[in-house]
Every structure is written in C-alpha cells, then in structure tokens.
C-alpha cells in the first residue's frame, strides 16, 4: 500500500479541506499519514496558507524542504494545494519546478484526479480526522463577500458559498459516529450562512439542527462578522444548552475613522450595541475578538480609542495583529502604509499588556467556581482540559494535577477552579467522567 503524507499549514478551514482529501485517498487505497516526519511516504501533499506574510513564508519553506527531499530521491511525487498556490501558482511553478503540480484552494477535483483518489459523491461528507477524536471543525461555507480593505480572502477563496444544510447534518452525524463530542462551527463569516442558498441567514436554524444530533454535546461558534448579526443566533445561543456560551467575533477596530477605512460596514455605536445585546441575552458569554493595529491612517487618537474599547469591554479572549500589506487588496492599492513598523509593534504590545491584566482579573474571579470541562490530553504532571469558554489551540487551558486520579481524554468532568494565572487556570476534579 502506497503511503502518502498530507501536511497542513494555516487555519482550521485548511484542516477541514485536508481531512476531506485524506478520506478520499484512504478510500482509494493509500495509507494516509498527516504532518508526519516519516521518510517512507513517497508521495507528499502540502496544503498551504497564503493569508499573511509569516504564513506565506512558512508555506514556502515547507515546499522548499520537500522539493529538496524530492531532488535527493527521498520522495517520488510532490503536490502543493491551498491558498498560496491559489494566489501564486504561476510564480511558484517558475521558482520551484520540482513540484509535480500546483492546485489552488478551489480546485479539489484536480488534486483528486492527479492522485487517483475516489471521486465517489458518497464520500463528500467523509473525513479522516487529524484533530483529537473528540472534537472537530465543521466548515459551513467557503469564501467571503465582505471585501474588507485589508483582507485577501475573497481574492483567494472567492465569494461566499454555503454548504447545503442537509450535507452539513450528514457530515456532523458521521463525525458524531466517530466519537466527536464537540463541534467548532467555522467559516470566513458564519453569520452569512444560507443567504446564497436560501435567500436568508440560516445559521440559527443550522445550529438548532446540529443540537439534535446524538453524541454532540458542545457546539462552538467561530468567526461571526458583527455587521447584520442575526437576532435568531443570539436566541439560539441563549436557549440551546449544547451551544457553548462562547463567541468568536472579530471587531478589528472601534474608531469610526478606522472602521470606515477598513470597509468594515458597521460603526462604533453598532458594535457596542451588539455587545450589549449579546451580554444581556447571555450573561455568562465569553467573547473572543481579533484586532488590527497600524492600519493606514491610524492615529494616536484612533489607537487610544481602541485601548479604551478593550479596557471597557473586557474581552475574555483577544488576539491582535500588526497591519501588513497584502497585494491586490484595497488598502495595498489605494492607501499609503504610513504607520512605522516600530509603532505597529509597540501598539500590539500595549494592547496585549492591557489584555493580560484583564485576563488575569477575569480568571481570578473564576477561582472557587464549579465548571464542566472536557479533557484534551495529558502533559507531564497535568491533564489539560477546557471549559465551554475556551476553544482548542487558541484559548487558555485548565490544568488538573495528574497525581490525584486518572482522567480520560474526550470525557467531561465537573471541576472546581483552585488557582488562576493570566492565561491558565488550575482545578481539582469533583466527579466521575461523563
């Protein structure tokens, strides 16, 4: 049986793409490895990221290493797929000709045929999971229609295309049958779901349907665009016990001048009104956001307004990035990148220093509380768990001493929070696995 190594870089949406491909390869008789260091896989597929500079460089470096291995005779065939090759296929073919073929993020048929994988439509909802078996990502749509000034996703992934609801239900049922207990619902904008297929936003209806699937116990919502946020989704989150009290909603900025320059399609007042509505309906909601500093034209006043926003809202989870030009975007073509790099980095550090204080204070307030957690792994002297307020890989963890008792990965436990750090909590187990 020929071995094939699928290497995935970039975001969770790429993870889902690779898992679909791996299921088709396995059905065609390949022994499928993923992100493996083994040298006996003679075919390698690299699923690349092309979103920002660091991610693009990581993808290029990986391709170069694999190309060198091919030249040395260690691998026989090399394919590159995903976002980087969607944007730069012609340049890559010229610069790295050792690759057998490049396929973009929207040309899965080509890579399937090139590898002799099964094109059976019945496999469309099959996945070979690369995450721990108790959680998985469910990608409900592809592409984006918003065209924010800094973002290359519409150039790479194209316009918004929803996956039909019955297809998603079938995929979720199959994941549950594999032992998945937590679903992370993802898309470039999850709240836009359904507009192209059904003429209306259908995320709430989809969430209700997913909640009816036996075996799925947590459903977590990521990447919700704030403009036009559906009231029905808020109602679903408040009423459905399986939906985690967690929302990833990237605001990017709060200054009206910056929001307008970014083409974000909402105002400061509208953002604050949405946060107020969410917290009134779901008092224990954990809000995660992403911010962008150093965008062209950002003044000290704009940045001070952003700091006040972070200080007042007190996000539970927060990430911040320094602006960098992405060719083909509105900001790269029409705006002057006039904020010095050292100022951008200082602003990143100031936001994160403030958020560290907020996170530590928020965590200290949780000491003494009883919370339900799921165990992800064991690392050294601790089991690593998460509450409904934390998503895997991007958020904080709850550490339980391993010496106290044996815990099972993928099982739920009630714990008491005993101590807090800025980005970690410590706890003791109260009951048996669920």
GUDREN-5210 format. One line per 10 residues: number of its first residue (from 1); their letters; for each residue z, x, y of C-alpha. Coordinates in Angstrom, 2 decimals, decimal comma. Layout:
<recs>
NUM) A) Z/X/Y  ...
</recs>
This chain:
<recs>
1) XXXXXXXXXX) 0,00/0,00/0,00  -1,06/1,49/3,34  1,73/1,95/5,84  1,27/1,03/9,50  3,70/1,84/12,30  3,84/-0,59/15,23  5,50/0,98/18,28  6,54/-1,46/21,02  7,22/-0,48/24,62  8,11/-2,66/27,58
11) XXXXXXXXXX) 9,62/-6,11/27,77  10,73/-8,78/25,33  7,38/-10,54/25,74  5,74/-7,46/24,22  8,30/-7,61/21,42  7,16/-11,13/20,52  3,49/-10,06/20,56  4,22/-7,17/18,21  6,20/-9,39/15,85  3,29/-11,83/15,57
21) XXXXXXXXXX) 0,91/-8,94/14,86  3,24/-7,45/12,27  3,40/-10,75/10,36  -0,39/-10,80/10,13  -0,50/-7,19/9,00  2,09/-7,83/6,31  0,07/-10,81/5,10  -2,96/-8,50/4,82  -1,08/-6,15/2,51  0,18/-3,47/4,88
31) XXXXXXXXXX) 3,66/-2,04/4,60  4,71/-2,54/8,20  7,11/-0,18/9,97  8,22/-0,56/13,56  9,22/2,09/16,08  9,53/4,46/13,15  9,83/8,25/13,17  8,48/8,41/9,61  5,38/10,53/9,21  3,89/8,75/6,20
41) XXXXXXXXXX) 2,37/5,89/8,22  -1,29/6,83/8,58  -2,11/4,00/11,00  -0,28/3,65/14,32  -0,45/0,81/16,84  1,18/1,29/20,26  1,92/-1,85/22,26  2,12/-0,62/25,85  3,67/-1,65/29,17  1,71/-1,37/32,40
51) XXXXXXXXXX) 4,01/-3,07/34,87  5,69/-0,31/36,92  5,30/3,44/37,26  8,05/4,60/34,89  6,97/2,16/32,19  3,34/3,22/32,51  4,31/6,88/32,19  6,38/6,16/29,10  3,38/4,43/27,52  1,02/7,29/28,41
61) XXXXXXXXXX) 3,44/9,86/27,00  3,69/7,91/23,74  -0,11/7,67/23,45  -0,46/11,40/24,07  2,09/12,24/21,36  0,31/10,00/18,88  -3,09/11,45/19,87  -1,74/14,95/19,21  -0,48/13,81/15,80  -3,92/12,44/15,01
71) XXXXXXXXXX) -5,57/15,71/16,01  -3,12/17,53/13,73  -4,11/15,26/10,84  -0,75/13,53/10,59  -2,19/10,08/11,22  -5,67/8,73/10,48  -6,16/5,84/12,90  -4,65/5,11/16,30  -4,87/1,89/18,29  -3,47/1,01/21,71
81) XXXXXXXXXX) -2,84/-2,56/22,82  -0,92/-4,37/25,54  -0,59/-4,30/29,29  -1,51/-0,68/30,01  -4,80/-0,93/28,14  -5,49/-4,32/29,74  -5,39/-2,66/33,18  -6,75/0,81/32,46  -8,88/0,63/29,32  -11,89/2,45/30,81
91) XXXXXXXXXX) -9,79/5,27/32,24  -7,82/5,63/29,01  -10,97/5,82/26,88  -12,17/8,68/29,08  -8,87/10,56/29,27  -7,57/10,03/25,70  -10,63/9,62/23,45  -8,61/10,35/20,30  -7,57/6,68/20,27  -9,81/4,69/17,93
101) XXXXXXXXXX) -9,83/1,64/20,16  -8,04/0,06/23,09  -7,28/-3,67/23,18  -5,73/-5,49/26,10  -2,82/-7,89/26,31  -5,19/-10,84/25,93  -7,49/-9,58/23,12  -5,46/-10,04/19,95  -8,48/-11,14/17,95  -9,95/-7,66/18,34
111) XXXXXXXXXX) -6,95/-5,74/17,02  -6,54/-8,19/14,13  -10,15/-7,69/13,06  -10,03/-3,92/13,57  -7,09/-3,64/11,18  -8,39/-6,16/8,67  -5,36/-8,39/9,27  -5,32/-12,03/8,30  -6,88/-14,48/10,76  -5,42/-17,46/8,90
121) XXXXXXXXXX) -4,35/-20,04/11,55  -1,36/-20,90/9,38  0,13/-17,51/10,35  0,06/-18,29/14,09  3,78/-19,07/14,14  4,89/-16,34/11,72  6,92/-13,38/12,96  8,19/-10,13/11,45  11,41/-9,73/13,44  12,29/-6,39/14,99
131) XXXXXXXXXX) 15,48/-7,66/16,62  18,70/-8,08/14,64  18,02/-11,01/12,33  20,49/-13,35/14,08  18,63/-13,53/17,40  15,02/-13,72/18,52  12,89/-14,26/21,60  10,73/-17,38/21,88  7,80/-16,86/24,27  6,79/-20,28/25,55
141) XXXXXXXXXX) 3,89/-19,31/27,82  1,67/-16,45/28,88  0,64/-15,28/32,34  1,67/-16,48/35,79  0,18/-18,46/38,69  2,59/-17,45/41,47  0,92/-14,21/42,59  3,92/-12,67/44,32  2,86/-9,94/46,70  4,23/-7,01/44,66
151) XXXXXXXXXX) 3,53/-8,22/41,12  0,67/-7,13/38,85  1,45/-9,56/36,02  -1,24/-12,12/36,99  -3,76/-9,24/37,05  -2,67/-8,12/33,58  -1,74/-11,29/31,74  -3,88/-13,78/33,62  -2,98/-17,31/34,73  -0,19/-19,39/33,24
161) XXXXXXXXXX) -0,97/-20,75/29,76  1,68/-22,81/27,96  2,13/-22,75/24,19  1,94/-26,32/22,82  5,35/-27,82/22,18  4,75/-28,55/18,52  3,72/-24,91/17,93  6,95/-23,69/19,53  9,00/-26,10/17,45  7,33/-24,84/14,28
171) XXXXXXXXXX) 7,95/-21,23/15,26  11,60/-21,96/16,08  12,08/-23,73/12,73  10,68/-20,67/10,94  12,98/-18,37/12,90  15,99/-20,52/12,01  14,95/-20,36/8,35  15,04/-16,53/8,63  18,65/-16,66/9,83  18,13/-16,67/13,61
181) XXXXXXXXXX) 21,07/-18,35/15,31  20,32/-17,51/18,96  17,02/-18,10/20,75  16,14/-16,43/24,04  13,52/-18,62/25,72  11,20/-16,36/27,73  8,01/-16,44/29,79  6,91/-14,98/33,07  8,21/-18,24/34,57  9,90/-20,58/32,10
191) XXXXXXXXXX) 10,25/-23,46/34,59  6,45/-23,72/34,95  6,15/-24,60/31,28  3,90/-27,56/30,47  2,09/-28,03/33,77  -1,24/-26,86/32,39  -0,98/-28,80/29,11  0,84/-31,96/30,06  0,43/-32,24/33,83  4,18/-31,92/34,42
201) XXXXXXXXXX) 7,01/-29,45/33,94  8,29/-29,93/30,40  10,90/-27,20/29,97  13,77/-29,71/29,75  12,01/-31,69/27,03  11,32/-28,49/25,09  14,97/-27,44/25,37  16,16/-30,79/24,06  13,80/-30,46/21,07  14,98/-26,92/20,32
211) XXXXXXXXXX) 18,57/-28,12/20,40  17,80/-30,46/17,49  16,86/-27,57/15,16  19,45/-26,93/12,46  20,68/-23,36/12,35  20,05/-22,58/16,00  23,42/-22,50/17,76  22,70/-20,78/21,08  19,67/-21,21/23,33  19,44/-18,91/26,32
221) XXXXXXXXXX) 17,10/-19,30/29,29  15,44/-16,30/30,95  13,05/-15,72/33,87  13,31/-19,01/35,72  11,42/-18,95/39,01  13,50/-20,56/41,79  10,70/-22,49/43,52  10,40/-26,02/42,19  13,28/-25,58/39,76  13,36/-28,84/37,75
231) XXXXXXXXXX) 16,48/-31,01/38,07  15,94/-32,06/34,45  16,59/-28,47/33,31  19,91/-28,45/35,14  20,82/-31,74/33,46  19,84/-30,33/30,05  21,92/-27,19/30,57  24,92/-29,26/31,62  24,70/-31,73/28,74  23,47/-29,78/25,71
241) XXXXXXXXXX) 26,25/-27,79/24,00  23,77/-25,40/22,37  22,32/-24,25/25,69  24,26/-21,22/26,91  25,84/-21,50/30,34  23,60/-18,65/31,43  20,54/-18,47/33,64  18,31/-15,53/34,50  16,73/-16,45/37,84  15,11/-13,56/39,77
251) XXXXXXXXXX) 15,55/-14,15/43,51  14,19/-10,70/44,58  15,44/-11,09/48,18  17,09/-13,55/50,55  15,79/-12,63/54,02  13,23/-15,25/55,07  11,04/-12,49/56,52  11,03/-10,61/53,21  10,56/-13,74/51,12  7,52/-14,66/53,20
261) XXXXXXXXXX) 6,11/-11,13/52,98  6,61/-11,18/49,20  4,82/-14,57/48,91  7,86/-15,98/47,13  7,16/-19,63/48,13  10,77/-20,51/48,98  13,23/-19,92/51,81  16,77/-18,61/52,03  18,09/-22,13/52,58  16,28/-23,40/49,50
271) XXXXXXXXXX) 17,62/-20,54/47,37  21,19/-21,18/48,48  20,79/-24,93/47,92  19,59/-24,29/44,36  22,54/-22,00/43,60  24,91/-24,65/44,96  23,28/-27,38/42,87  23,45/-25,24/39,72  27,11/-24,35/40,17  28,16/-27,91/40,95
281) XXXXXXXXXX) 26,46/-29,19/37,80  27,51/-26,24/35,57  30,78/-24,81/36,97  31,06/-22,01/34,40  27,41/-20,90/34,73  26,75/-17,15/34,52  23,96/-16,31/36,95  21,80/-13,25/36,43  19,31/-12,14/39,08  16,92/-9,32/39,94
291) XXXXXXXXXX) 16,49/-7,91/43,44  13,77/-5,76/45,03  14,63/-3,42/47,90  12,42/-1,25/50,07  9,53/-3,71/50,16  7,15/-3,01/53,08  8,74/-4,10/56,32  12,29/-4,39/55,01  14,57/-3,64/57,96  18,23/-2,69/58,02
301) XXXXXXXXXX) 18,91/-6,25/59,13  17,00/-7,64/56,15  18,94/-5,37/53,82  22,29/-6,29/55,40  21,40/-9,94/54,80  20,71/-9,12/51,16  24,09/-7,40/50,80  25,80/-10,45/52,29  23,93/-12,61/49,78  25,19/-10,51/46,86
311) XXXXXXXXXX) 28,72/-10,49/48,30  28,81/-14,27/48,88  27,10/-15,48/45,69  28,92/-13,05/43,39  26,31/-12,92/40,65  27,65/-12,37/37,17  24,74/-10,08/36,26  22,42/-8,25/38,62  19,62/-5,69/38,46  17,94/-4,04/41,43
321) XXXXXXXXXX) 14,69/-2,10/41,73  13,14/0,02/44,44  9,67/-1,13/45,50  6,67/0,88/44,33  3,03/0,08/44,97  1,02/-1,49/42,17  -2,71/-1,19/42,69  -4,55/-4,45/43,04  -1,57/-6,39/44,36  -1,41/-7,95/47,81
331) XXXXXXXXXX) 1,29/-5,58/49,05  -0,59/-2,48/47,90  -3,83/-3,57/49,54  -2,58/-5,28/52,70  0,82/-3,78/53,57  1,98/-0,30/54,52  4,67/1,16/52,26  6,79/2,18/55,23  10,30/2,44/53,78  11,08/6,08/52,84
341) XXXXXXXXXX) 11,89/6,75/49,20  15,33/8,13/50,01  16,15/4,93/51,92  14,98/2,82/48,98  17,23/4,71/46,59  20,19/4,51/48,98  19,72/0,74/49,14  19,58/0,49/45,36  22,83/2,44/45,13  24,55/0,32/47,80
351) XXXXXXXXXX) 23,65/-2,92/46,06  24,84/-1,63/42,69  28,08/-0,25/44,14  28,84/-3,69/45,55  27,86/-5,37/42,28  30,14/-3,01/40,33  33,09/-4,25/42,37  32,09/-7,87/41,86  31,57/-7,39/38,13  34,95/-5,74/37,68
361) XXXXXXXXXX) 36,67/-8,52/39,60  34,81/-11,20/37,62  35,76/-9,52/34,35  39,43/-9,21/35,27  39,51/-12,96/35,84  38,47/-13,43/32,19  41,43/-11,49/30,76  43,57/-13,87/28,71  40,77/-16,38/28,16  39,66/-17,51/24,73
371) XXXXXXXXXX) 35,88/-17,25/24,28  33,38/-17,71/21,49  31,37/-14,61/20,69  28,62/-13,54/18,32  28,85/-10,11/16,69  25,76/-7,93/17,13  26,77/-4,64/15,50  29,43/-2,07/14,81  29,51/1,16/16,81  32,19/3,68/15,95
381) XXXXXXXXXX) 35,64/2,14/16,26  34,43/-1,16/17,70  32,47/-4,24/16,77  30,06/-5,18/19,56  29,94/-8,85/20,47  28,64/-11,08/23,23  29,74/-14,37/24,75  27,38/-17,11/25,85  27,45/-15,45/29,28  25,62/-12,32/28,09
391) XXXXXXXXXX) 22,14/-11,68/26,76  21,50/-8,81/24,32  20,36/-5,41/25,59  20,54/-6,28/29,31  24,10/-7,56/29,83  27,64/-6,46/29,10  29,38/-6,45/25,74  32,73/-7,46/24,30  34,36/-4,74/22,19  36,68/-5,67/19,31
401) XXXXXXXXXX) 38,66/-2,94/17,51  37,20/-2,45/14,03  40,53/-1,39/12,57  42,01/-4,87/12,94  39,73/-6,65/10,46  36,21/-6,76/9,06  33,70/-8,80/11,06  30,24/-9,93/10,01  27,15/-9,32/12,09  25,46/-12,50/13,28
411) XXXXXXXXXX) 28,61/-14,61/12,86  30,57/-16,40/15,55  34,27/-15,81/16,25  36,85/-17,01/18,74  38,42/-14,08/20,58  41,00/-13,54/23,29  39,96/-11,21/26,12  42,60/-8,47/26,39  41,22/-6,00/28,94  38,35/-5,54/31,38
421) XXXXXXXXXX) 36,14/-2,75/32,70  33,33/-3,16/35,22  30,67/-3,80/32,57  32,64/-4,24/29,34  35,38/-6,48/28,01  37,85/-5,87/25,19  39,12/-8,59/22,87  41,04/-9,50/19,72  39,80/-11,94/17,09  41,63/-15,23/16,66
431) XXXX) 39,89/-16,92/13,75  37,51/-16,65/10,82  33,73/-16,36/11,02  31,68/-19,46/11,75
</recs>
